[in-house]
Amino acid sequence: MNTVTINQKKDKVLYDKKRLVRIVINNNYSEFPNNPYEPSNLDSIKDDLLTKNKLTEYLYDNYYIGERANYQIDTIKSIIEFPELYDAIQLDKSELFKILTHFGILSQIKRGWYNLLITGENKTTTPSLSDYPLYSPAKEKKEPKKLNDAIIRCYYSRLISGLSNEDRTDYPYLLPNKYPLTALDGLISLFDEAIQKLFFELHRNTDGYLDEAKLPDTGLDEVISYIRDTLIKVIGIYVKNNTITITESLRVLLIKMPSYNLAINQVDATLRTQDQILRSLPNNFQYCHHIISEDEIIPTLENLRAVNSRKPPSDLIKCAQVICRIYIISSNSHCKTEEELAAFENRHMQPDCVAVAAALLYNDFDNKTKLNLYISGDNNPGCLIYKEISGFSRRINDVGHVTKEDVLGAALNQELIKFFVTRHSIAVNSLSGNYTSQEGAVAHMRVRREKLEIQKEMYQVFKMLSVKDTYSLIIDFCAQVDDFVKAG
């Protein structure tokens, strides 16, 4: 077979790296050539063009991509993950060449881009809560994060644009609909909410749950056992002998697998963040349990601070109130009525909750605590926690009217937002007059960890199922949970 050898750099490239970056950052995918080799083109590549030489010539002439296109097979395998599914790679040569073009272009934009979309031992970067694209990309300040989000959007958008009409009909959950990437995100969220609902319902009915003398993880083993047994029964309907029997196309696999990988990476990043949270907690903040007025917060902190500690900052209370608002906005999905929402908001704006937020933030301020964000490509990943929330709070005129849009569109890194929400939940639920705040925090973290581990295990199970079976499993499970909750 004749091969194409590239010995000399072209004087001019139609799509150099600078232009490619600009295209994906601005979502201007229409600037790409309308050629059958392109992933969003619906036309099949003609047989006489289905040779590696012809593909290499096309990529070199347009993007200055050489033989590297041949190496993208390994990237495909790392994304679809299971060797049992590798046969899908060679079933449709026209589709394969379109994928090789797509991956070659993304590799020109950023080497190792696929680490954003894979998980497990093949992933060479640290999972980050920042991996998932922002809803409001224009608000992102960090250039590495902005590029990462743009690459993920381009990855999905061009694959979805090239879906056949048949696949669009058969796999509606691969289409974006109202979600940033695909409607699979919404399906995964449905499952997560069902797990949360079942977890809460079971836990609150265990012996000792309402006993303030007992730690938050009381009865947890019983809850975990019941949920696992329930899921095993549901899984058994769709997975036989732990065998993968998927017959989906390569393109469908490449759209769905990263959705589950992103969810798994979010769990891994959350679990790592919990470890950072535990390290960021003050030795004791149990005194917050007894604060009944916001006017008591600063004097209490003043009285308890060490000799060499800095004075509490002047905007501390406002920052603490903003944290409480962010927590309320991010954690109210269980509220089904206006009354429930009002009660939830009222509870978490009480002085003791604001005091908890203030105690944690003051500790951040005094110790200059940094949060490592693990943004791929960012050489300065750490951010000063108090500096970030203080800057955000200055732009808030009325704390009582902070909205979900303010939070989602904030110039706050989303990993930092999730850090605040998770830490506040752990701290508030750790308050008791019967054990130390640190003991309560560790027990509450165990509850969260066990729940997250179950979700992660199920995301891995979803990979073994077709999209249609995953949809049916999740809908069945959600219905069972709703029936269980209604039965009381």
C-alpha positions as CSV (number, residue, x, y, z in Angstrom):
1,M,0.0,0.0,0.0
2,N,1.2,3.5,-0.8
3,T,1.6,5.8,2.1
4,V,1.6,9.6,2.4
5,T,4.7,11.0,4.0
6,I,4.7,14.5,5.2
7,N,8.1,16.0,5.2
8,Q,7.6,19.7,4.9
9,K,5.4,22.2,6.7
10,K,2.8,24.0,4.6
11,D,3.2,27.7,4.1
12,K,-0.4,28.3,4.8
13,V,-3.0,26.2,6.5
14,L,-6.7,26.9,6.1
15,Y,-7.5,26.0,9.7
16,D,-4.6,26.6,12.0
17,K,-4.8,26.1,15.7
18,K,-5.6,29.8,16.4
19,R,-8.6,29.7,14.0
20,L,-9.8,26.3,15.4
21,V,-9.7,27.6,19.0
22,R,-11.7,30.7,17.9
23,I,-14.3,28.5,16.1
24,V,-14.9,26.3,19.1
25,I,-14.8,29.1,21.7
26,N,-17.5,31.0,19.7
27,N,-19.5,27.9,18.8
28,N,-19.1,28.8,15.1
29,Y,-19.2,25.3,13.8
30,S,-20.6,26.4,10.4
31,E,-17.1,27.7,9.6
32,F,-15.9,24.1,9.3
33,P,-15.8,22.7,5.7
34,N,-19.0,21.1,4.4
35,N,-17.2,18.0,3.4
36,P,-18.2,14.3,3.8
37,Y,-15.1,13.7,5.9
38,E,-16.5,16.1,8.6
39,P,-18.4,14.6,11.5
40,S,-21.5,16.8,11.2
41,N,-22.0,16.0,7.5
42,L,-24.8,13.5,6.9
43,D,-23.5,12.3,3.5
44,S,-21.6,9.0,3.5
45,I,-18.1,9.1,2.2
46,K,-17.8,7.7,-1.3
47,D,-15.9,4.4,-1.6
48,D,-13.1,5.8,-3.6
49,L,-12.3,8.2,-0.8
50,L,-12.4,5.6,2.0
51,T,-8.7,5.1,2.1
52,K,-6.3,6.2,4.8
53,N,-4.2,8.0,2.2
54,K,-7.2,10.1,1.0
55,L,-8.2,10.9,4.6
56,T,-4.6,11.9,5.5
57,E,-4.5,14.2,2.4
58,Y,-7.7,15.9,3.5
59,L,-6.6,16.4,7.0
60,Y,-3.2,17.7,6.0
61,D,-4.6,20.0,3.3
62,N,-7.1,21.6,5.7
63,Y,-5.8,21.3,9.2
64,Y,-2.1,20.3,8.8
65,I,-2.9,17.0,10.6
66,G,-0.5,14.3,9.5
67,E,-0.4,10.6,10.3
68,R,-1.7,11.4,13.8
69,A,-5.2,10.7,12.5
70,N,-4.3,7.0,12.5
71,Y,-3.6,7.1,16.3
72,Q,-7.1,8.3,17.1
73,I,-8.3,4.6,17.3
74,D,-6.8,4.4,20.8
75,T,-8.8,7.5,21.8
76,I,-12.0,6.0,20.5
77,K,-11.3,2.8,22.5
78,S,-10.6,4.8,25.7
79,I,-14.0,6.5,25.4
80,I,-16.1,3.5,24.6
81,E,-14.1,1.6,27.2
82,F,-15.4,-2.0,26.9
83,P,-13.4,-4.3,24.6
84,E,-16.7,-6.1,23.9
85,L,-17.8,-2.9,22.0
86,Y,-14.7,-2.5,19.9
87,D,-16.3,-4.2,16.9
88,A,-18.5,-1.1,16.5
89,I,-15.3,0.8,15.4
90,Q,-15.0,-1.1,12.1
91,L,-18.7,-1.7,11.2
92,D,-19.1,1.5,9.2
93,K,-15.9,2.8,7.6
94,S,-17.5,6.1,6.5
95,E,-18.5,6.8,10.1
96,L,-15.1,5.9,11.4
97,F,-13.4,8.3,9.1
98,K,-15.7,11.1,10.2
99,I,-14.8,10.3,13.8
100,L,-11.1,10.3,13.0
101,T,-11.5,13.7,11.4
102,H,-13.3,15.0,14.5
103,F,-10.8,13.7,16.9
104,G,-7.9,14.8,14.8
105,I,-9.2,18.4,14.9
106,L,-9.8,18.3,18.6
107,S,-6.2,17.0,19.1
108,Q,-5.0,20.0,17.1
109,I,-6.8,22.3,19.5
110,K,-5.6,20.6,22.7
111,R,-3.4,17.6,23.2
112,G,-5.0,15.1,25.6
113,W,-8.5,16.7,25.2
114,Y,-10.2,13.3,25.6
115,N,-9.1,13.3,29.3
116,L,-12.1,15.6,29.9
117,L,-14.5,12.8,28.7
118,I,-13.0,9.5,30.1
119,T,-12.6,8.0,33.5
120,G,-10.7,5.2,35.2
121,E,-7.0,4.2,34.7
122,N,-6.8,5.7,31.2
123,K,-7.5,9.2,32.5
124,T,-4.3,11.1,33.1
125,T,-5.8,14.2,34.7
126,T,-7.4,14.7,38.1
127,P,-11.3,14.6,38.0
128,S,-12.7,18.1,38.6
129,L,-16.1,19.5,39.3
130,S,-15.0,22.1,36.8
131,D,-14.9,19.5,34.0
132,Y,-18.6,19.9,33.3
133,P,-19.4,22.9,31.1
134,L,-20.9,26.1,32.5
135,Y,-24.5,27.0,31.6
136,S,-23.2,30.6,30.9
137,P,-19.9,30.1,29.2
138,A,-19.4,33.9,28.6
139,K,-19.1,34.3,32.4
140,E,-16.0,32.1,32.7
141,K,-12.9,34.1,33.5
142,K,-10.2,31.4,33.3
143,E,-9.0,30.7,29.8
144,P,-8.2,27.0,30.3
145,K,-11.7,26.4,31.7
146,K,-13.3,28.3,28.8
147,L,-11.3,26.2,26.3
148,N,-12.2,22.9,28.0
149,D,-15.9,23.8,28.0
150,A,-15.7,24.7,24.3
151,I,-14.0,21.4,23.4
152,I,-16.7,19.4,25.2
153,R,-19.5,21.4,23.5
154,C,-17.8,20.9,20.1
155,Y,-17.3,17.2,20.8
156,Y,-21.0,16.7,21.4
157,S,-22.4,19.2,19.0
158,R,-20.7,17.9,15.9
159,L,-21.4,14.3,16.7
160,I,-25.1,15.0,17.4
161,S,-25.4,17.1,14.2
162,G,-24.2,14.1,12.2
163,L,-26.8,11.7,13.7
164,S,-29.0,10.1,11.1
165,N,-32.7,10.8,11.2
166,E,-33.2,7.2,12.3
167,D,-30.9,7.6,15.2
168,R,-32.5,10.9,16.2
169,T,-35.8,9.0,16.3
170,D,-34.5,6.0,18.1
171,Y,-32.3,7.9,20.6
172,P,-34.1,11.1,21.6
173,Y,-32.0,11.2,24.9
174,L,-28.9,11.8,22.9
175,L,-30.3,15.2,21.7
176,P,-29.6,18.3,23.8
177,N,-33.1,19.5,24.3
178,K,-32.9,22.0,27.2
179,Y,-29.6,20.6,28.5
180,P,-26.1,21.9,27.8
181,L,-24.9,18.6,26.3
182,T,-27.5,15.8,25.9
183,A,-30.8,14.9,27.5
184,L,-29.0,12.0,29.2
185,D,-28.0,14.6,31.7
186,G,-31.6,15.0,32.6
187,L,-32.1,11.3,32.8
188,I,-29.1,10.9,35.1
189,S,-30.5,13.8,37.3
190,L,-33.8,11.9,37.5
191,F,-32.0,8.9,38.8
192,D,-29.9,11.0,41.3
193,E,-33.1,12.6,42.6
194,A,-34.7,9.2,43.1
195,I,-31.7,7.9,45.0
196,Q,-31.7,11.0,47.2
197,K,-35.5,10.7,47.8
198,L,-35.3,7.0,48.7
199,F,-32.2,7.6,50.8
200,F,-33.9,10.3,52.8
201,E,-37.1,8.4,53.2
202,L,-35.4,5.3,54.5
203,H,-32.9,7.1,56.7
204,R,-35.5,9.3,58.5
205,N,-37.5,6.1,59.3
206,T,-34.6,4.3,60.9
207,D,-34.4,3.9,64.7
208,G,-32.5,6.8,66.3
209,Y,-32.6,9.2,63.3
210,L,-34.5,11.9,65.3
211,D,-32.4,11.3,68.4
212,E,-30.1,14.3,68.7
213,A,-27.8,12.3,70.9
214,K,-26.9,10.0,68.0
215,L,-24.6,10.8,65.1
216,P,-25.9,11.6,61.6
217,D,-24.9,8.2,60.2
218,T,-27.1,6.3,62.7
219,G,-28.9,3.5,60.8
220,L,-26.9,4.1,57.6
221,D,-25.8,0.5,57.1
222,E,-29.5,-0.6,57.1
223,V,-30.4,2.0,54.5
224,I,-27.5,1.1,52.2
225,S,-28.4,-2.6,52.3
226,Y,-32.0,-1.9,51.4
227,I,-31.1,0.4,48.5
228,R,-28.5,-2.1,47.1
229,D,-31.0,-4.9,47.2
230,T,-33.6,-2.8,45.4
231,L,-31.2,-1.8,42.7
232,I,-29.9,-5.4,42.2
233,K,-33.5,-6.5,41.5
234,V,-34.1,-3.6,39.0
235,I,-30.7,-4.2,37.3
236,G,-31.5,-7.9,37.0
237,I,-34.3,-7.2,34.6
238,Y,-31.9,-5.6,32.1
239,V,-28.5,-7.2,32.7
240,K,-28.2,-10.9,32.2
241,N,-25.2,-12.8,33.5
242,N,-23.3,-9.5,33.8
243,T,-23.0,-9.5,29.9
244,I,-22.9,-6.5,27.6
245,T,-25.3,-7.0,24.7
246,I,-25.3,-3.5,23.2
247,T,-25.7,-3.2,19.4
248,E,-25.5,0.5,19.1
249,S,-23.5,2.4,16.5
250,L,-20.1,3.9,17.1
251,R,-21.5,7.4,17.0
252,V,-24.2,6.6,19.6
253,L,-21.6,5.0,21.9
254,L,-19.3,8.0,21.6
255,I,-22.2,10.3,22.6
256,K,-23.5,8.3,25.5
257,M,-20.4,7.0,27.2
258,P,-18.9,10.4,28.0
259,S,-22.1,11.5,29.6
260,Y,-21.7,8.7,32.2
261,N,-18.0,9.4,32.5
262,L,-18.6,13.0,33.2
263,A,-21.1,11.9,36.0
264,I,-18.5,9.5,37.4
265,N,-15.8,12.2,37.4
266,Q,-18.2,14.6,39.2
267,V,-18.6,12.0,41.9
268,D,-14.9,11.4,42.2
269,A,-14.3,15.2,42.3
270,T,-17.0,15.6,45.0
271,L,-15.5,12.9,47.1
272,R,-12.1,14.5,46.8
273,T,-13.7,17.9,47.7
274,Q,-15.1,16.4,50.8
275,D,-11.6,15.6,52.0
276,Q,-10.7,19.2,51.4
277,I,-13.8,20.3,53.3
278,L,-12.8,18.3,56.4
279,R,-9.4,19.9,56.4
280,S,-11.0,23.4,56.0
281,L,-13.3,23.1,59.0
282,P,-12.5,24.9,62.2
283,N,-11.6,22.6,65.2
284,N,-14.9,23.5,66.8
285,F,-17.9,25.5,65.6
286,Q,-20.4,23.9,68.0
287,Y,-21.1,27.3,69.6
288,C,-23.0,28.3,66.5
289,H,-25.8,26.0,67.7
290,H,-26.6,28.5,70.5
291,I,-26.6,31.7,68.5
292,I,-30.1,33.2,68.3
293,S,-29.3,36.6,66.7
294,E,-27.0,37.7,63.9
295,D,-25.8,40.5,66.2
296,E,-24.1,37.8,68.4
297,I,-21.9,36.4,65.6
298,I,-19.1,38.9,65.3
299,P,-18.7,39.4,69.1
300,T,-18.6,35.6,69.5
301,L,-15.9,35.2,66.9
302,E,-14.0,38.1,68.5
303,N,-14.1,36.4,71.9
304,L,-13.0,33.0,70.6
305,R,-10.3,34.0,68.1
306,A,-6.7,33.2,69.0
307,V,-4.3,35.9,70.0
308,N,-2.5,36.0,66.7
309,S,-5.6,35.7,64.6
310,R,-6.8,38.5,62.3
311,K,-9.9,40.5,63.1
312,P,-13.1,39.3,61.3
313,P,-13.5,41.2,58.0
314,S,-16.2,43.9,57.8
315,D,-18.2,42.0,55.1
316,L,-18.2,38.7,56.9
317,I,-21.9,38.6,57.8
318,K,-23.0,39.6,54.2
319,C,-20.7,36.9,52.8
320,A,-22.2,34.4,55.2
321,Q,-25.7,35.3,54.2
322,V,-24.8,34.9,50.5
323,I,-23.5,31.4,51.3
324,C,-26.8,30.6,52.9
325,R,-28.7,31.9,49.9
326,I,-26.4,29.8,47.5
327,Y,-27.1,26.8,49.6
328,I,-30.9,27.3,49.6
329,I,-30.9,27.8,45.8
330,S,-28.8,24.7,45.2
331,S,-30.5,22.4,47.6
332,N,-34.2,23.0,47.4
333,S,-35.2,20.4,44.8
334,H,-36.9,18.3,47.4
335,C,-39.4,21.2,48.1
336,K,-42.6,20.3,46.2
337,T,-44.8,23.2,47.4
338,E,-44.4,27.0,48.0
339,E,-44.9,26.3,51.7
340,E,-42.1,23.8,51.8
341,L,-39.8,26.1,49.9
342,A,-40.6,29.0,52.3
343,A,-40.0,26.8,55.3
344,F,-36.7,25.6,53.9
345,E,-35.6,29.2,53.1
346,N,-36.6,30.4,56.5
347,R,-34.8,27.6,58.3
348,H,-31.5,28.2,56.5
349,M,-31.5,31.9,57.0
350,Q,-31.8,31.6,60.7
351,P,-29.0,33.1,62.8
352,D,-27.4,29.8,63.7
353,C,-27.1,28.8,60.0
354,V,-25.6,32.2,59.2
355,A,-23.3,31.8,62.1
356,V,-22.1,28.5,60.8
357,A,-21.3,30.1,57.4
358,A,-19.6,33.0,59.1
359,A,-17.4,30.7,61.3
360,L,-16.3,28.7,58.3
361,L,-15.6,31.8,56.2
362,Y,-13.7,33.5,59.0
363,N,-11.5,30.4,59.3
364,D,-10.9,30.6,55.5
365,F,-10.0,34.3,55.9
366,D,-7.7,33.9,58.9
367,N,-5.8,31.0,57.4
368,K,-5.9,32.2,53.8
369,T,-7.4,28.9,52.8
370,K,-7.1,27.9,49.2
371,L,-9.2,25.5,47.2
372,N,-7.4,23.6,44.4
373,L,-9.7,23.6,41.4
374,Y,-7.9,21.1,39.2
375,I,-8.8,22.8,35.9
376,S,-7.0,20.9,33.1
377,G,-4.4,23.2,31.6
378,D,-4.5,25.8,34.4
379,N,-1.0,26.5,35.8
380,N,-2.5,28.4,38.8
381,P,-5.3,26.2,40.0
382,G,-5.7,27.4,43.6
383,C,-8.0,30.2,44.6
384,L,-8.3,32.0,47.9
385,I,-11.8,31.0,49.2
386,Y,-12.6,34.2,51.1
387,K,-11.4,36.5,48.4
388,E,-13.6,34.8,45.8
389,I,-16.8,35.0,47.9
390,S,-16.1,38.5,49.1
391,G,-15.7,39.7,45.5
392,F,-19.0,38.0,44.5
393,S,-20.8,39.4,47.5
394,R,-19.8,42.9,46.6
395,R,-21.9,42.6,43.4
396,I,-25.0,41.6,45.4
397,N,-27.2,44.5,46.4
398,D,-29.9,42.5,48.1
399,V,-29.0,39.2,49.6
400,G,-32.6,38.2,49.9
401,H,-33.0,38.3,46.2
402,V,-30.1,36.3,45.0
403,T,-31.5,34.0,42.3
404,K,-30.5,30.7,40.7
405,E,-29.4,32.7,37.6
406,D,-27.1,34.8,39.8
407,V,-25.5,31.6,41.0
408,L,-25.3,29.8,37.7
409,G,-24.1,32.9,35.9
410,A,-21.7,34.0,38.6
411,A,-18.1,34.7,38.0
412,L,-17.5,32.0,40.7
413,N,-15.9,28.8,39.6
414,Q,-18.6,26.1,39.8
415,E,-16.2,23.8,41.8
416,L,-16.1,26.6,44.4
417,I,-19.9,26.9,44.4
418,K,-20.3,23.2,45.0
419,F,-17.6,23.3,47.7
420,F,-19.6,26.0,49.5
421,V,-22.9,24.1,49.2
422,T,-21.4,20.8,50.3
423,R,-19.4,22.3,53.2
424,H,-22.4,24.3,54.5
425,S,-24.6,21.2,54.4
426,I,-22.1,19.1,56.2
427,A,-21.5,21.8,58.8
428,V,-25.1,22.7,59.5
429,N,-26.1,19.1,59.8
430,S,-23.2,18.5,62.2
431,L,-24.5,20.8,65.0
432,S,-25.6,19.1,68.2
433,G,-25.1,19.5,71.9
434,N,-24.2,15.8,72.2
435,Y,-21.1,15.4,70.1
436,T,-18.4,17.6,68.7
437,S,-18.8,19.4,65.4
438,Q,-15.9,17.4,63.9
439,E,-17.5,14.1,64.9
440,G,-20.8,15.2,63.4
441,A,-19.0,16.3,60.2
442,V,-17.2,13.0,59.8
443,A,-20.5,11.1,60.3
444,H,-22.4,13.3,57.9
445,M,-19.6,12.9,55.3
446,R,-20.0,9.1,55.5
447,V,-23.7,9.5,54.7
448,R,-22.9,11.6,51.6
449,R,-20.0,9.3,50.6
450,E,-22.1,6.1,50.7
451,K,-24.9,7.7,48.6
452,L,-22.4,9.0,46.0
453,E,-20.7,5.6,45.8
454,I,-24.1,4.0,44.9
455,Q,-24.7,6.6,42.2
456,K,-21.2,6.0,40.8
457,E,-21.7,2.3,40.7
458,M,-25.0,2.7,38.8
459,Y,-23.4,5.1,36.2
460,Q,-21.0,2.2,35.5
461,V,-24.0,-0.1,35.1
462,F,-25.7,2.3,32.7
463,K,-22.6,2.0,30.4
464,M,-23.4,-1.8,30.0
465,L,-26.9,-1.1,28.9
466,S,-28.3,0.4,25.7
467,V,-29.7,3.9,25.9
468,K,-33.2,2.5,25.6
469,D,-32.7,0.0,28.5
470,T,-31.1,2.7,30.7
471,Y,-34.1,4.9,30.1
472,S,-36.5,2.1,31.0
473,L,-34.5,1.1,34.1
474,I,-34.4,4.7,35.4
475,I,-38.1,5.3,34.8
476,D,-39.0,2.0,36.5
477,F,-36.8,2.8,39.5
478,C,-38.2,6.3,39.8
479,A,-41.8,4.9,39.8
480,Q,-40.9,2.4,42.5
481,V,-39.4,5.1,44.6
482,D,-42.5,7.3,44.2
483,D,-44.7,4.4,45.2
484,F,-42.6,3.7,48.2
485,V,-42.7,7.3,49.4
486,K,-46.4,7.6,48.9
487,A,-47.0,4.4,50.9
488,G,-45.2,6.2,53.8
